[in-house]
Amino acid sequence: MFGTKLKDLRKKYNFTQKDLAEKLGLTPAAIGLYEQGRRTPDVELIVKIAKIFDISTDYLLIDSDTKPAIIPDELKELGVQYIALAKSFKDNEIPPEDVEKLLKVIKGLKK
C-alpha cells in the first residue's frame, strides 16, 4: 500500500528514486526498499514525503483508492484570502464592501 503509493507519486512527479532520495536525505536504495514494502518509514519521513507531494499523510497511510487531494495554487490563495477576511471580522460588524469581497472569495472556492 504505502510503497505502491510512493512509487506512483514519484513517477507522477517524474522523480527518479535518486531525485526523491536527495530531497529526503536518503539513498536511492532506501527509496527502493520503501517502494517494495521491505522497509517502513518513520512518522517524520512520512510527513516530509507528504509535503514534497503536497498531499495528506492520510493518503499515504490509509488503504484506499482515493486519489490525493492536490489543491490548485489559485484555490490555496483564495483560502488564504478567506481566512484573512474572516479574522478581520472577528467581533466586528462586517462593512458592506468587505461583504462583497467575502462573497467573491466564497464563490471562488466553490468553483
N, C-alpha and C positions, 0 to 999 in steps of 0.2 A: 504494500500500500504506500508507505512513505517513500520507499525507493523508486517506485514507478512514478509517483507524482513528481519527485525531484528530477528524475530523468526527463519527464515530459516538459516540465517547466524550463529546464536547462536547454532543451532542444528548441522550445518555442522562442526563447530569447537568443537563440543561435550562439550559445556558450558551449565551448568545449569543456571537458572535465578540468582541463588546466585553467581555463578562464575562471570558472567558478571557484576552483581551489584557491587561486590567487586572491579573489575577492574575500574569501573566508579565512585566509591564512592557513590553508591546509595543503596537502599533497593531492595530486590527481588520483593517486591510488586510494586515498581516503574517500574521495567522492565516489569512486567505483564501488567501494565496499558499502557505502550508504545506499547507492542505487541497487545493488544486488541484495540488499537486506541482510548482509553479513555483519553489519555494524549499525548501532543505534546512536544518533546524535544526542547530546545533552540539550537541556532547555535553552541555554544561551545560544547554541548554534542554530536551533530551530528558529529562534527569534531573528537572528541575523539573516537566515535564508528567507524568511517571510518578508523582511524589509527589502532585501535585494529584489525580490519578485513582486513587491507591493501587493501582498496577499495576507490573509489572516493565518495565524498559526493553526487555527481550527481546520482550515483546508488541508494543511499538511498532515494533520494527525487523525482526522476523523475518516473512517472508511465510508466514503460517499462518492457518488459520481458527479456531484455538484461541482461545477466549474468555479474557479476562484473569481471573486468579485474584484475586478480591476476597475477602479473608478477613474474616468477620464479627468485630465487636469482641469478642464473647464468646470466640471461639477465640483471638484475639490475647492476651486476658487469661490464658487457660489456658496458652498458650505461655510467657508471662512467668512464671507460677507454676511451670511445669515447669523452666524454666531456673534460677530461684531455688532450687528444691529440689535440683536436680542439683548446683549449685555448693556448697550447704551439705554435701553428702555426699562431696565430692571424695576425700579419703583416709581417711574415717572409716567405721565400721560404721553402717548406717542403723538408727535406732531404730524399733521396731515401729509406733509411732503415725505416724511420718513415711512409712513404707512405705504405710500406708493412704492418706495424703494424696497420695502419688505415684501410686498406683493410680487414685485418683479423677480426678486430672489427666489421666492417660493415657487413661482411659475417656472422659473428656470430649472429648479430641482426636479420638477415633475416631468420634464421632457424626456 
